Amino acid sequence: MSHLLKKIGLSVAFTLTLSTAVIAESAEGYIANIGIQSNLEGLERVKQILVAPPFLPIHQQKYSGKPRIIEMEMIIEEKEIEVEPGVFVQAMTFDGTNPGPMMVVHEGDYVELTLKNPKTNLLVHNIDFHAATGALGGGALTKVAPGEQVVLRFKADKPGTYVYHCAPGGVMVPYHVVAGMYGAIMILPKDGLKDNKGKSVTYDKAYYVGEQGWYIPKDHEGKYQRYPNSVAAMNDTLKVMRKLTPTHITYNGKKGALIGKGAMKAKVGETVLFIHSQANEDSRIHLIGGHGDLVWPGGSFNNTPTVDRETWSVLGGEAVAAMYTFKQPGIYAYVNHNLIEAIMLGAAAHVSVEGEWNNDLMEQVQPPSKIKN
């Protein structure tokens, strides 16, 4: 490891910063003063199989039983991603995808995550759940060096949609996040979602869109650079990050990932729940040709949802939920309505909707023709 780092121009002291020194921020302070013990006796254990975004794992929208322990496993993968043809980043990922998988549990459940950092990786990683209480969201209890694994359990006591991300300390926190290492968890109320009048609502489909700002260095000729690993890319990337201006913004890891064959799909009459996250920059979401029938501010299901929104905000470090029932067929553009970021940098997706057109909602009364003098 140190030989590799020397070869790419990093000092032995910096090598320690990337490995042992990061772990030196001990978790003892978080486990030495144990007071209230967990009472997990008799609770059912359920394994949740995580899937790649934009899809969600199999789940119930309502659950009235006793709390359960939801077991999950994620493998950290440092890998190269092609964010657009010919442009590559050395990404850090949960389970190999950007964003990491969506987790779904119910209020009162316990999330029990096994986090694995294979020995083939170079860096220390951890996980900070914005949904969790204490120990830096679990970040202080989950630091794992290459070749290690850790198990974290926390109680899901605040219903809503939340970001999780890697946060190993210091400058490595923003570096890991802008290298793609984040995802989201949804904690559903036991009795399901409610509209602005308190009436129960359900969805036919749900999609998870993770918006990612990438900061990719260029060489002296203005060409995007390519690196052998995330350590080699770090110094140059940090210089680009200081400008606070992403070179690319993607939905689900690649420009156009959710367009064409990858478009999200629905049918006229179906209600779709969209969960949109941004771990670093602010965003503003607009469904062109549609609306946010219900939008939960900040992703909190304890908030009364706002209705009939044209555009809704997603702050950096948030995951926000919005629901819409499609009324017309066709292609809907799902965009960041900073249109510079959507069209020029890549923050756009499509929803392909099947069904019968309703002329009462919209009709071309006269096709284009020459203007008469």
C-alpha positions in Angstrom: 0.0 0.0 0.0 2.7 2.5 1.0 4.8 1.6 -2.0 1.8 2.3 -4.2 1.1 5.7 -2.6 4.8 6.7 -2.9 4.7 5.8 -6.6 1.9 8.3 -7.1 3.6 11.0 -5.1 1.9 10.9 -1.7 4.0 10.9 1.4 4.1 8.2 4.1 2.4 10.6 6.5 -0.5 11.0 4.1 -0.6 7.3 3.7 -1.3 7.0 7.5 -4.0 9.7 7.2 -5.8 7.4 4.7 -5.5 4.3 6.8 -4.5 3.9 10.5 -4.9 7.6 11.5 -8.5 7.5 10.2 -9.3 4.6 12.5 -7.6 6.3 15.5 -10.8 8.3 16.0 -11.9 5.7 18.5 -15.5 4.5 19.0 -14.8 3.8 22.7 -16.6 7.0 23.8 -19.8 5.8 22.2 -19.8 2.3 23.8 -18.2 2.8 27.2 -21.3 4.4 28.9 -23.9 1.9 28.0 -27.2 2.7 29.8 -30.4 1.4 28.2 -30.1 -2.0 26.7 -31.8 -3.2 23.6 -34.7 -5.5 24.1 -34.7 -7.6 21.0 -36.1 -10.8 22.6 -38.6 -12.5 20.4 -38.3 -10.1 17.5 -38.5 -11.6 14.0 -35.4 -11.4 11.8 -36.1 -10.6 8.2 -33.4 -10.5 5.5 -33.8 -7.7 2.9 -32.1 -8.3 -0.4 -30.9 -4.9 -1.7 -31.3 -4.1 -5.4 -29.7 -1.6 -7.8 -31.4 1.8 -8.2 -33.8 3.0 -9.5 -35.6 0.0 -8.1 -36.6 -0.6 -4.4 -36.4 -3.9 -2.6 -39.6 -6.0 -2.1 -41.5 -4.4 0.8 -44.9 -3.8 2.3 -46.5 -0.4 2.3 -48.1 -1.0 5.6 -47.1 -3.2 8.5 -49.0 -3.5 11.8 -47.0 -6.2 13.5 -44.2 -6.1 16.1 -41.0 -4.4 15.2 -38.6 -6.6 13.3 -34.8 -6.8 12.8 -34.2 -6.1 9.1 -30.9 -7.7 8.1 -29.0 -6.3 5.2 -25.6 -6.6 3.7 -23.6 -4.1 1.6 -20.2 -4.6 0.0 -18.1 -1.5 -0.6 -16.6 -1.3 -4.0 -14.0 1.1 -5.3 -14.4 1.0 -9.1 -14.2 3.0 -12.3 -17.4 4.5 -13.7 -17.9 5.9 -17.1 -20.2 8.9 -16.4 -20.5 9.8 -20.1 -18.8 8.2 -23.2 -15.1 8.6 -22.8 -15.2 10.3 -19.4 -14.3 8.2 -16.4 -14.2 8.6 -12.6 -12.6 6.5 -9.9 -15.8 6.1 -7.8 -16.4 4.7 -4.4 -19.7 2.9 -4.0 -22.0 0.9 -1.8 -22.7 -2.4 -3.5 -21.2 -1.2 -6.8 -23.8 1.4 -7.8 -24.2 5.2 -7.7 -26.3 5.9 -5.7 -26.1 2.9 -3.3 -29.2 0.7 -2.9 -32.4 2.0 -1.4 -33.3 0.3 2.0 -36.9 0.1 3.1 -38.1 -0.6 6.6 -41.0 0.5 8.8 -41.2 2.8 11.8 -40.0 0.9 14.9 -38.0 -1.7 13.0 -34.3 -2.2 13.7 -31.9 -1.9 10.8 -29.0 -4.4 11.1 -26.4 -3.8 8.4 -23.3 -5.9 7.7 -20.9 -3.6 6.0 -17.9 -5.2 4.2 -14.8 -3.6 2.9 -13.0 -6.1 0.7 -9.2 -6.4 0.9 -9.0 -5.4 -2.8 -10.0 -1.8 -1.8 -7.4 0.8 -0.9 -9.3 3.1 1.6 -11.0 3.0 5.0 -14.8 3.5 4.7 -17.8 3.7 7.0 -21.5 4.7 6.9 -23.4 7.6 8.4 -27.2 7.2 8.4 -29.1 10.5 8.6 -32.0 8.4 9.9 -30.0 7.1 12.9 -29.5 8.7 16.3 -26.0 8.9 17.9 -22.4 8.1 17.1 -22.3 10.4 14.1 -25.2 8.5 12.5 -23.3 5.3 13.1 -20.2 6.6 11.3 -18.1 6.4 14.5 -19.0 2.7 14.9 -18.6 1.5 11.4 -15.0 2.4 10.2 -13.6 -0.6 8.4 -10.2 -0.9 6.7 -9.7 -3.1 3.6 -10.3 -6.7 4.5 -12.7 -5.9 7.4 -16.4 -6.0 8.1 -18.6 -4.5 10.8 -22.2 -4.9 11.9 -24.3 -1.9 13.0 -27.8 -2.0 14.4 -30.0 1.1 14.9 -33.7 1.7 15.5 -35.7 3.3 12.7 -37.8 5.7 14.8 -38.3 8.6 12.5 -40.5 7.9 9.4 -39.3 9.5 6.2 -36.7 9.3 3.4 -33.0 9.8 4.4 -29.6 9.9 2.9 -26.8 7.6 4.1 -23.2 8.2 3.1 -19.5 7.5 3.8 -17.9 9.9 6.3 -14.5 8.6 7.4 -13.3 12.0 8.7 -11.6 15.2 7.5 -11.3 16.0 3.8 -12.1 12.3 3.1 -15.8 13.0 3.9 -16.4 15.3 0.9 -14.0 13.3 -1.2 -15.9 10.0 -0.6 -19.3 11.6 -1.1 -18.4 13.3 -4.4 -16.8 10.1 -5.5 -20.3 8.6 -5.4 -20.5 6.9 -2.0 -24.0 7.6 -0.7 -27.6 6.2 -0.9 -30.9 6.4 0.8 -33.2 4.6 3.2 -37.0 4.9 3.5 -38.7 4.4 6.8 -42.4 4.0 6.2 -45.1 4.7 8.8 -46.6 1.5 10.1 -50.0 2.5 8.8 -48.6 3.7 5.5 -48.5 7.1 3.8 -51.1 9.8 4.3 -52.2 12.6 2.0 -52.6 16.3 3.1 -56.1 15.4 4.6 -54.8 12.4 6.6 -56.3 9.9 4.1 -54.3 6.7 3.4 -52.5 6.7 0.0 -50.6 3.9 -1.8 -48.4 3.7 -4.8 -48.3 1.3 -7.7 -44.6 1.7 -8.3 -41.6 3.4 -6.7 -38.4 4.7 -8.1 -35.2 5.9 -6.5 -33.2 8.6 -8.3 -29.8 9.6 -6.9 -28.4 12.9 -8.2 -24.6 13.1 -8.2 -22.2 16.0 -8.8 -18.9 14.8 -10.2 -15.7 16.9 -10.1 -13.4 15.5 -12.9 -10.0 17.0 -13.5 -8.7 18.0 -16.9 -5.1 17.8 -18.2 -3.2 20.8 -19.7 -4.9 20.1 -23.1 -8.4 20.4 -21.6 -9.1 16.6 -21.8 -10.7 14.8 -18.8 -8.1 12.7 -17.0 -8.3 9.1 -16.2 -6.7 7.5 -13.1 -5.8 4.0 -12.0 -7.5 4.2 -8.6 -9.3 6.6 -6.2 -6.1 7.4 -4.3 -4.3 8.5 -7.5 -7.2 10.7 -8.4 -7.5 12.4 -5.0 -5.1 15.4 -5.2 -6.3 16.6 -8.6 -10.0 16.0 -7.7 -9.7 18.0 -4.5 -8.5 21.0 -6.6 -11.6 20.8 -8.8 -13.8 20.4 -5.7 -12.6 23.7 -4.3 -14.2 25.5 -7.1 -17.6 24.2 -6.0 -18.7 23.6 -9.6 -19.4 20.1 -10.8 -18.2 19.1 -14.2 -21.0 16.6 -14.6 -24.3 15.9 -12.8 -25.8 12.5 -13.2 -28.9 10.6 -12.3 -28.0 7.1 -11.1 -24.3 7.2 -12.1 -24.2 8.0 -15.8 -25.4 10.7 -18.1 -28.6 9.2 -19.7 -28.8 6.2 -17.3 -32.5 6.8 -16.9 -33.3 7.7 -20.6 -34.2 5.4 -23.5 -34.0 1.8 -22.4 -33.2 2.8 -18.9 -36.3 5.1 -18.6 -38.6 4.7 -15.6 -41.9 3.1 -16.7 -45.5 3.6 -15.7 -49.0 3.4 -17.1 -51.8 5.9 -17.3 -53.7 5.7 -14.0 -50.7 4.4 -12.0 -49.5 6.3 -9.0 -45.7 6.5 -8.7 -43.6 7.4 -5.7 -40.3 9.1 -6.6 -37.6 9.3 -4.0 -34.9 11.7 -5.0 -31.6 12.3 -3.1 -28.7 14.6 -3.3 -25.8 14.1 -0.8 -23.9 17.3 -1.5 -25.4 20.0 -3.7 -29.0 21.4 -3.7 -31.4 20.5 -6.4 -34.9 21.3 -7.6 -37.0 18.6 -9.3 -39.6 19.1 -12.0 -41.6 16.5 -13.9 -42.2 18.1 -17.3 -45.8 17.5 -18.2 -46.7 16.3 -14.7 -46.7 17.5 -11.1 -46.0 16.5 -7.5 -49.5 15.6 -6.4 -48.0 15.1 -2.9 -44.6 16.2 -1.8 -43.3 15.5 1.7 -41.1 18.5 2.7 -37.6 17.3 3.6 -38.7 13.7 3.1 -40.4 13.6 6.5 -43.5 11.5 6.6 -44.5 13.2 9.9 -44.9 16.4 7.8 -48.2 17.1 6.0 -47.4 16.8 2.3 -47.8 19.8 0.1 -50.0 19.4 -2.9 -49.9 20.1 -6.7 -46.3 21.2 -6.7 -44.7 22.2 -10.0 -41.1 22.0 -8.6 -39.8 20.8 -5.3 -36.5 21.3 -3.5 -34.0 18.6 -2.5 -31.3 20.1 -0.3 -27.8 18.7 -0.2 -27.9 15.9 2.3 -31.6 15.1 1.8 -33.8 12.5 0.2 -37.3 13.8 -0.7 -40.4 11.8 -1.5 -43.0 12.9 -4.1 -46.1 11.1 -5.5 -47.8 11.5 -8.8 -50.7 9.7 -10.7 -50.0 9.8 -14.4 -53.0 10.9 -16.6 -51.5 11.0 -20.1 -49.2 8.7 -22.0 -45.9 9.6 -23.5 -42.4 10.6 -22.4 -42.1 12.8 -19.3 -38.8 14.5 -18.6 -37.8 14.3 -15.0 -35.2 17.1 -14.5 -33.3 19.3 -12.2 -34.9 22.6 -13.0 -31.6 24.4 -13.1 -31.8 23.7 -16.8 -28.1 24.3 -17.3 -27.5 21.4 -15.0 -30.2 19.3 -16.6 -29.4 19.8 -20.3 -25.7 20.6 -20.3 -24.4 18.7 -17.3 -26.7 15.6 -17.3 -29.2 16.0 -14.5 -32.2 14.5 -16.4 -34.2 11.3 -16.7 -37.3 10.1 -18.5 -40.5 8.4 -17.4 -42.1 6.4 -20.2 -45.9 6.1 -19.7 -48.2 3.8 -21.7 -51.9 4.4 -22.1 -54.7 6.2 -24.0 -54.4 9.9 -24.7 -57.1 12.2 -23.1 -57.9 15.1 -25.4 -59.9 16.7 -22.6 -56.7 17.4 -20.8 -54.7 18.5 -23.8 -55.3 18.6 -27.6 -53.4 20.1 -30.6 -56.3 22.1 -32.0 -54.4 23.0 -35.2 -51.1 21.5 -36.4 -48.2 23.9 -37.4 -48.9 25.8 -40.6 -47.6 28.9 -42.3 -48.7 32.2 -40.9 -51.2 33.9 -43.1 -50.6 37.6 -43.9 
